[in-house]
């Protein structure tokens, strides 16, 4: 049985930032969501070597995706963009995404 992962969204974001540094990604997040469109993803990551941009919505294990967050996610996917909704328990998958071209 997997151990439960209890991590705040802020701590999870810092964990993702550390992984970005390790794998050569530039990391951007909006400090105050009031300056972003409602539901816009928490992070935009870019890797020039891999020629990729990733949009990420971060949630705690129990965090709920709002309708506007889901709409942004679905719209980005529909436009051919790489978009994810990540939770701390998905760390292995996140590492794989950031490592692979």
C-alpha atoms as an extended CHARMM CRD file, in Angstrom:
* protein
*
       101  EXT
         1         1  UNK       CA              0.0000000000        0.0000000000        0.0000000000  PROA      1               0.0000000000
         2         2  UNK       CA              1.3400000000        3.4310000000       -0.9340000000  PROA      2               0.0000000000
         3         3  UNK       CA              1.9750000000        5.9290000000        1.8190000000  PROA      3               0.0000000000
         4         4  UNK       CA             -0.3790000000        8.9030000000        1.7850000000  PROA      4               0.0000000000
         5         5  UNK       CA              1.2540000000       12.0680000000        0.5400000000  PROA      5               0.0000000000
         6         6  UNK       CA              0.2420000000       15.1660000000        2.4660000000  PROA      6               0.0000000000
         7         7  UNK       CA              1.6840000000       18.2510000000        0.8470000000  PROA      7               0.0000000000
         8         8  UNK       CA              0.3480000000       21.7880000000        0.5620000000  PROA      8               0.0000000000
         9         9  UNK       CA             -0.0730000000       23.2000000000       -2.9190000000  PROA      9               0.0000000000
        10        10  UNK       CA              2.6920000000       25.7070000000       -2.1710000000  PROA      10              0.0000000000
        11        11  UNK       CA              5.1230000000       22.9480000000       -1.1040000000  PROA      11              0.0000000000
        12        12  UNK       CA              4.1230000000       20.8880000000       -4.1380000000  PROA      12              0.0000000000
        13        13  UNK       CA              4.8120000000       23.8930000000       -6.3820000000  PROA      13              0.0000000000
        14        14  UNK       CA              8.2850000000       24.2160000000       -4.8310000000  PROA      14              0.0000000000
        15        15  UNK       CA              8.8970000000       20.5270000000       -5.4880000000  PROA      15              0.0000000000
        16        16  UNK       CA              7.9640000000       21.0520000000       -9.1490000000  PROA      16              0.0000000000
        17        17  UNK       CA             10.2540000000       24.1070000000       -9.2840000000  PROA      17              0.0000000000
        18        18  UNK       CA             13.1570000000       21.9770000000       -8.0310000000  PROA      18              0.0000000000
        19        19  UNK       CA             12.4480000000       19.3510000000      -10.6870000000  PROA      19              0.0000000000
        20        20  UNK       CA             12.3330000000       22.0530000000      -13.3510000000  PROA      20              0.0000000000
        21        21  UNK       CA             15.7790000000       23.2750000000      -12.3220000000  PROA      21              0.0000000000
        22        22  UNK       CA             17.0850000000       19.7120000000      -12.3870000000  PROA      22              0.0000000000
        23        23  UNK       CA             15.7420000000       18.9700000000      -15.8780000000  PROA      23              0.0000000000
        24        24  UNK       CA             16.3760000000       22.3570000000      -17.5510000000  PROA      24              0.0000000000
        25        25  UNK       CA             12.8690000000       23.8520000000      -17.5440000000  PROA      25              0.0000000000
        26        26  UNK       CA             12.0400000000       27.5200000000      -17.0370000000  PROA      26              0.0000000000
        27        27  UNK       CA              9.2810000000       27.9460000000      -14.4800000000  PROA      27              0.0000000000
        28        28  UNK       CA              6.5690000000       30.5920000000      -14.3070000000  PROA      28              0.0000000000
        29        29  UNK       CA              3.6640000000       30.9210000000      -11.9220000000  PROA      29              0.0000000000
        30        30  UNK       CA              1.2990000000       33.7640000000      -11.2580000000  PROA      30              0.0000000000
        31        31  UNK       CA              1.9420000000       35.1790000000       -7.8090000000  PROA      31              0.0000000000
        32        32  UNK       CA             -1.5930000000       36.5400000000       -7.4420000000  PROA      32              0.0000000000
        33        33  UNK       CA             -4.3570000000       34.7950000000       -9.3480000000  PROA      33              0.0000000000
        34        34  UNK       CA             -6.3980000000       38.0210000000       -9.3730000000  PROA      34              0.0000000000
        35        35  UNK       CA             -4.2310000000       39.1390000000      -12.3050000000  PROA      35              0.0000000000
        36        36  UNK       CA             -4.9380000000       36.0210000000      -14.3780000000  PROA      36              0.0000000000
        37        37  UNK       CA             -8.0420000000       34.8240000000      -16.1800000000  PROA      37              0.0000000000
        38        38  UNK       CA            -10.2730000000       32.7300000000      -13.9240000000  PROA      38              0.0000000000
        39        39  UNK       CA             -9.1070000000       29.1080000000      -13.9630000000  PROA      39              0.0000000000
        40        40  UNK       CA             -5.8270000000       29.7460000000      -15.8220000000  PROA      40              0.0000000000
        41        41  UNK       CA             -3.2850000000       26.9970000000      -14.9720000000  PROA      41              0.0000000000
        42        42  UNK       CA             -0.9560000000       27.5120000000      -12.0140000000  PROA      42              0.0000000000
        43        43  UNK       CA              2.2520000000       26.9680000000      -13.9750000000  PROA      43              0.0000000000
        44        44  UNK       CA              3.6520000000       27.5000000000      -17.4340000000  PROA      44              0.0000000000
        45        45  UNK       CA              6.8710000000       25.5890000000      -18.0310000000  PROA      45              0.0000000000
        46        46  UNK       CA              9.1430000000       25.8940000000      -21.0520000000  PROA      46              0.0000000000
        47        47  UNK       CA             12.1280000000       23.9340000000      -22.2380000000  PROA      47              0.0000000000
        48        48  UNK       CA             13.8800000000       25.3720000000      -25.2800000000  PROA      48              0.0000000000
        49        49  UNK       CA             16.0990000000       22.3230000000      -25.7450000000  PROA      49              0.0000000000
        50        50  UNK       CA             13.0320000000       20.0860000000      -25.9920000000  PROA      50              0.0000000000
        51        51  UNK       CA             11.0080000000       22.8350000000      -27.7440000000  PROA      51              0.0000000000
        52        52  UNK       CA              8.0990000000       22.2830000000      -25.3520000000  PROA      52              0.0000000000
        53        53  UNK       CA              5.7120000000       24.3750000000      -23.3000000000  PROA      53              0.0000000000
        54        54  UNK       CA              3.6190000000       22.7420000000      -20.5900000000  PROA      54              0.0000000000
        55        55  UNK       CA              0.6120000000       24.1470000000      -18.7430000000  PROA      55              0.0000000000
        56        56  UNK       CA              0.0710000000       22.6650000000      -15.2660000000  PROA      56              0.0000000000
        57        57  UNK       CA             -2.7070000000       22.9160000000      -12.7550000000  PROA      57              0.0000000000
        58        58  UNK       CA             -1.5010000000       21.8100000000       -9.3200000000  PROA      58              0.0000000000
        59        59  UNK       CA             -3.8190000000       20.2980000000       -6.7580000000  PROA      59              0.0000000000
        60        60  UNK       CA             -3.4000000000       18.7330000000       -3.3540000000  PROA      60              0.0000000000
        61        61  UNK       CA             -4.5820000000       15.1380000000       -3.1170000000  PROA      61              0.0000000000
        62        62  UNK       CA             -8.0270000000       16.3050000000       -2.0380000000  PROA      62              0.0000000000
        63        63  UNK       CA             -8.1010000000       19.5050000000       -4.0980000000  PROA      63              0.0000000000
        64        64  UNK       CA            -11.0930000000       19.9360000000       -6.3800000000  PROA      64              0.0000000000
        65        65  UNK       CA            -10.8150000000       21.1360000000       -9.9700000000  PROA      65              0.0000000000
        66        66  UNK       CA            -13.1360000000       24.0820000000      -10.5330000000  PROA      66              0.0000000000
        67        67  UNK       CA            -15.2420000000       24.2530000000      -13.6970000000  PROA      67              0.0000000000
        68        68  UNK       CA            -13.1250000000       27.1560000000      -15.0150000000  PROA      68              0.0000000000
        69        69  UNK       CA             -9.8980000000       25.2100000000      -14.3680000000  PROA      69              0.0000000000
        70        70  UNK       CA            -11.3080000000       22.1820000000      -16.1940000000  PROA      70              0.0000000000
        71        71  UNK       CA            -12.4120000000       24.4020000000      -19.0700000000  PROA      71              0.0000000000
        72        72  UNK       CA             -8.9120000000       25.8940000000      -19.4460000000  PROA      72              0.0000000000
        73        73  UNK       CA             -7.3920000000       22.4100000000      -19.3170000000  PROA      73              0.0000000000
        74        74  UNK       CA             -9.8060000000       21.0370000000      -21.9260000000  PROA      74              0.0000000000
        75        75  UNK       CA             -9.3570000000       24.0720000000      -24.1990000000  PROA      75              0.0000000000
        76        76  UNK       CA             -5.5560000000       23.8210000000      -24.0700000000  PROA      76              0.0000000000
        77        77  UNK       CA             -5.7080000000       20.1190000000      -24.9580000000  PROA      77              0.0000000000
        78        78  UNK       CA             -8.1960000000       20.8510000000      -27.7680000000  PROA      78              0.0000000000
        79        79  UNK       CA             -5.7280000000       23.4360000000      -29.1420000000  PROA      79              0.0000000000
        80        80  UNK       CA             -2.9560000000       20.8290000000      -29.2340000000  PROA      80              0.0000000000
        81        81  UNK       CA             -1.1550000000       22.0680000000      -26.1360000000  PROA      81              0.0000000000
        82        82  UNK       CA              0.4870000000       19.9020000000      -23.4890000000  PROA      82              0.0000000000
        83        83  UNK       CA             -1.5500000000       20.3990000000      -20.3060000000  PROA      83              0.0000000000
        84        84  UNK       CA             -1.6970000000       18.4730000000      -17.0540000000  PROA      84              0.0000000000
        85        85  UNK       CA             -3.5070000000       18.4130000000      -13.7490000000  PROA      85              0.0000000000
        86        86  UNK       CA             -0.9190000000       17.1830000000      -11.2600000000  PROA      86              0.0000000000
        87        87  UNK       CA             -1.1650000000       15.9440000000       -7.6840000000  PROA      87              0.0000000000
        88        88  UNK       CA              1.7010000000       15.0400000000       -5.3150000000  PROA      88              0.0000000000
        89        89  UNK       CA              0.9880000000       11.3110000000       -5.6690000000  PROA      89              0.0000000000
        90        90  UNK       CA              1.8820000000       11.5670000000       -9.3780000000  PROA      90              0.0000000000
        91        91  UNK       CA              5.5260000000       12.4700000000       -8.7450000000  PROA      91              0.0000000000
        92        92  UNK       CA              6.9150000000        9.5590000000      -10.7990000000  PROA      92              0.0000000000
        93        93  UNK       CA              4.7290000000       10.5250000000      -13.7780000000  PROA      93              0.0000000000
        94        94  UNK       CA              5.7320000000       14.1930000000      -13.4170000000  PROA      94              0.0000000000
        95        95  UNK       CA              9.4250000000       13.2850000000      -13.4500000000  PROA      95              0.0000000000
        96        96  UNK       CA              8.8670000000       11.1850000000      -16.5830000000  PROA      96              0.0000000000
        97        97  UNK       CA              7.0700000000       14.0690000000      -18.3410000000  PROA      97              0.0000000000
        98        98  UNK       CA              9.8150000000       16.5580000000      -17.4760000000  PROA      98              0.0000000000
        99        99  UNK       CA             12.6490000000       14.2000000000      -18.4560000000  PROA      99              0.0000000000
       100       100  UNK       CA             11.2730000000       13.0260000000      -21.7980000000  PROA      100             0.0000000000
       101       101  UNK       CA             11.3900000000       14.8970000000      -25.0530000000  PROA      101             0.0000000000
